Amino acid sequence: MKFENLAALYQYFDDLVTQDVDADVLFASSYVRGFVSLAASEYGDESQQLTACLAKNIGEKIESARTELSPQDREVIQLYWADIKGFFSH
């Protein structure tokens, strides 16, 4: 799956709430979205492309915050981030 820009990725996150997804996906998408927003604010607005540089920054922020999660939650986040990291250009 590819997204045109950051706004489209945010819409994807929003749409998950209305879909029949499990609690882990909702938790992970919400958690990761926070780091996407934080990192994206350093690069531009919601029309910006999903670049490899942005993905690297998000990944670093997620890794830096890993101690605030339980081991189980950390695994959920790592798996979710690995799945959606492919949305970003390489």
C-alpha positions as CSV (number, residue, x, y, z in Angstrom):
1,M,0.0,0.0,0.0
2,K,1.3,3.5,-0.9
3,F,0.0,6.8,0.3
4,E,0.3,10.1,-1.6
5,N,1.3,12.1,1.5
6,L,1.2,12.4,5.2
7,A,-2.5,13.4,5.2
8,A,-3.3,10.2,3.5
9,L,-1.4,8.2,6.1
10,Y,-3.3,10.0,8.9
11,Q,-6.6,9.1,7.1
12,Y,-5.5,5.5,7.1
13,F,-4.9,5.7,10.9
14,D,-8.3,7.3,11.3
15,D,-10.1,4.7,9.2
16,L,-8.7,1.9,11.4
17,V,-11.1,3.1,14.2
18,T,-14.1,2.3,12.1
19,Q,-12.8,-1.1,10.9
20,D,-13.0,-4.4,12.6
21,V,-9.4,-4.4,13.9
22,D,-8.1,-5.8,17.1
23,A,-7.1,-3.8,20.2
24,D,-3.4,-4.3,19.5
25,V,-3.7,-2.7,16.1
26,L,-5.7,0.3,17.5
27,F,-3.1,0.7,20.3
28,A,-0.1,0.5,17.9
29,S,-1.6,2.7,15.3
30,S,-2.4,5.4,17.8
31,Y,1.0,5.1,19.5
32,V,2.9,5.2,16.2
33,R,0.8,8.1,14.9
34,G,2.0,10.2,17.7
35,F,5.6,9.6,16.7
36,V,4.7,10.2,13.0
37,S,3.2,13.6,14.0
38,L,6.2,14.5,16.2
39,A,8.7,13.6,13.5
40,A,6.7,15.1,10.6
41,S,6.5,18.5,12.4
42,E,10.3,18.7,11.9
43,Y,9.9,18.2,8.1
44,G,6.9,20.1,6.9
45,D,3.1,20.0,6.7
46,E,0.6,17.2,6.0
47,S,1.1,17.5,2.3
48,Q,4.7,16.2,2.6
49,Q,5.7,12.9,1.1
50,L,6.5,9.9,3.2
51,T,10.2,9.8,2.8
52,A,12.9,7.4,4.0
53,C,14.4,10.2,6.0
54,L,11.1,10.8,7.8
55,A,10.7,7.0,8.4
56,K,14.2,6.9,9.9
57,N,13.4,9.8,12.3
58,I,10.2,8.1,13.3
59,G,12.0,4.8,14.0
60,E,14.6,6.5,16.1
61,K,11.9,8.3,18.2
62,I,10.0,5.0,18.7
63,E,13.3,3.3,19.7
64,S,14.1,6.1,22.2
65,A,10.8,5.7,23.9
66,R,10.9,1.9,24.2
67,T,11.5,1.9,27.9
68,E,8.1,3.5,28.5
69,L,6.4,0.3,27.2
70,S,6.0,-3.1,28.7
71,P,7.8,-5.9,26.8
72,Q,4.6,-7.1,25.3
73,D,3.5,-3.6,24.1
74,R,7.0,-3.0,22.8
75,E,6.7,-6.1,20.6
76,V,3.3,-5.0,19.3
77,I,4.7,-1.6,18.4
78,Q,7.8,-3.0,16.8
79,L,5.8,-5.4,14.6
80,Y,3.3,-2.6,13.7
81,W,6.1,-0.2,12.8
82,A,7.8,-2.8,10.7
83,D,4.6,-3.3,8.7
84,I,3.9,0.3,8.0
85,K,7.5,1.4,7.5
86,G,7.0,0.1,4.0
87,F,4.6,2.9,3.3
88,F,7.5,5.3,3.2
89,S,9.7,5.8,0.1
90,H,13.1,4.2,0.2
